[in-house]
Amino acid sequence: MTATQADLQIDRPSVADGAALWRIAKESGNLDLNSSYSYLLWCRDFAGTTAVARAENGEPVGFITGYVRPEAPHTLLVWQVAVDAAYRGRGLAAALLDGLTARVTAERPVTSVETTITPGNTASERLFTSFAARHGADLSREVLFATGLFPDGPHDPEVLYRIGPLPSGAASA
């Protein structure tokens, strides 16, 4: 099955999408997989800061999860981005990131985006670096969580990417 980006719809998730988001994350091969329960909660409690890409049949084929940081209400933190293997290479992750940022900035006074990326995740590095360039925003990087902070065994450090300030109206471009 082939589909173009134009064949896909990007919208808010519903609780019924939680299982598909969990499956896409699991099959991604590079995300820290959360419990299936957490994806159900995410679709219920953070639908406003999450986006799902749907195929023509309505099934989720990609997603981006995020939240507005309580201690930094002008910052959208992007937690996970994943695209089903059959839909990769079509710019869907960038469309999800642009779409989510445009929606959130239209609804709230968000002026920056943050995410964490483990070293060597070149797809995510490219996604967020190109997002910053596309929107004319500064990008800075620093280690947020060092390897030694993770209690469950070896884990690469999580590098914080800060993008902003977003120029007024740039997120909808």
C-alpha positions in Angstrom: 0.0 0.0 0.0 1.4 3.3 -1.0 0.1 6.7 0.1 1.2 10.2 -0.3 1.3 12.7 2.5 -1.7 14.4 0.9 -3.7 11.1 1.4 -3.2 11.4 5.2 -5.2 13.3 7.8 -3.5 14.8 10.8 -5.8 15.4 13.9 -6.1 14.9 17.6 -6.1 11.4 19.0 -8.9 9.6 20.7 -8.6 7.0 23.5 -9.4 4.4 20.8 -6.1 5.3 19.1 -4.0 4.4 22.2 -3.4 0.8 21.1 -2.2 1.8 17.7 0.2 4.4 19.1 1.6 1.8 21.4 2.1 -0.6 18.4 3.8 2.1 16.3 6.1 3.0 19.2 6.9 -0.6 19.8 7.7 -1.3 16.2 9.7 1.9 15.8 12.8 0.1 17.2 14.3 3.3 18.7 11.8 4.7 21.2 11.6 4.0 24.9 8.4 2.0 24.9 5.9 3.0 27.6 3.2 0.7 28.9 0.1 0.4 26.7 -1.9 1.9 29.5 0.2 5.1 29.3 -0.7 5.5 25.6 -4.4 5.3 26.5 -3.9 7.9 29.2 -1.9 10.1 26.8 -4.7 10.0 24.2 -7.2 11.0 26.9 -5.3 13.6 29.0 -2.9 15.1 26.4 -4.9 14.9 23.2 -4.6 18.7 22.8 -0.8 18.5 22.6 -0.7 15.3 20.6 -1.3 14.7 16.9 -2.1 11.5 14.9 -1.6 10.9 11.2 -4.4 8.7 9.8 -4.5 6.7 6.6 -7.6 6.9 4.4 -9.3 4.1 6.5 -8.8 6.2 9.6 -6.1 4.0 11.2 -3.2 5.8 12.8 0.0 5.5 10.9 2.1 8.1 12.8 2.0 10.2 15.9 3.6 12.9 17.9 3.1 13.3 21.7 3.8 16.4 23.7 2.8 18.6 26.5 3.1 22.2 27.6 5.6 22.3 30.5 3.9 23.3 33.7 7.0 25.2 34.9 7.5 26.7 31.5 4.0 27.4 30.0 5.5 28.9 26.8 7.3 25.7 26.0 5.9 22.7 24.1 7.9 19.6 25.1 7.7 16.9 22.3 8.0 13.5 23.9 7.8 11.0 21.1 7.5 11.0 17.3 6.9 7.7 15.4 5.8 6.8 12.0 4.7 3.3 10.8 7.4 1.7 8.7 5.2 1.6 5.6 4.8 5.4 5.7 8.4 6.5 6.4 10.4 8.6 4.1 7.5 10.9 3.0 8.0 13.8 5.4 5.2 12.7 7.7 7.2 13.3 10.9 7.9 16.9 9.8 4.2 17.4 8.9 3.2 16.1 12.3 5.7 18.4 14.1 4.6 21.4 12.0 0.9 20.6 12.4 1.1 20.1 16.1 3.2 23.2 16.7 0.8 25.3 14.6 -2.2 24.0 16.5 -0.7 24.4 19.9 0.7 27.9 19.2 -2.7 29.0 17.9 -4.3 27.9 21.1 -1.7 28.9 23.7 1.2 31.4 24.0 3.9 28.8 23.1 7.1 30.4 21.8 9.5 27.4 22.0 9.8 23.7 21.4 11.9 21.3 23.4 12.6 17.6 22.9 15.3 15.1 24.1 17.2 12.9 21.7 19.7 10.2 22.4 23.0 10.5 20.5 23.0 8.6 17.3 19.3 9.0 16.6 20.0 10.8 13.3 16.4 10.8 12.1 15.3 12.8 15.2 18.3 15.0 15.0 17.5 15.9 11.4 13.8 16.3 12.1 14.3 18.9 14.9 17.3 20.6 13.3 15.3 21.1 10.0 12.3 22.3 12.0 14.4 25.0 13.6 15.8 26.1 10.3 12.4 26.0 8.6 11.0 28.3 11.2 14.0 30.6 11.5 14.5 29.7 15.2 17.6 29.2 17.3 18.6 25.7 18.3 20.6 24.9 21.4 21.6 21.5 22.8 22.7 20.3 26.2 22.6 17.0 28.1 19.5 17.0 30.2 19.7 13.5 31.7 23.1 11.9 31.9 23.5 8.1 31.6 24.0 7.6 35.4 20.6 9.0 36.2 18.7 6.1 34.7 18.0 3.4 37.3 17.1 0.6 34.9 20.4 -0.2 33.4 22.5 1.3 30.6 20.7 4.1 28.9 22.3 6.7 26.5 22.1 10.3 27.7 19.1 12.4 26.7 20.2 15.6 25.0 17.8 18.5 25.3 17.1 20.3 22.1 15.7 23.8 22.7 14.2 25.6 19.7 13.0 29.2 19.9 11.9 31.7 20.1 9.5 30.8 17.3 8.8 33.8 15.2 5.2 35.0 15.4 3.2 33.0 12.9 6.1 30.9 11.9 4.7 27.7 13.3 1.8 27.9 10.9 4.0 28.5 7.9 
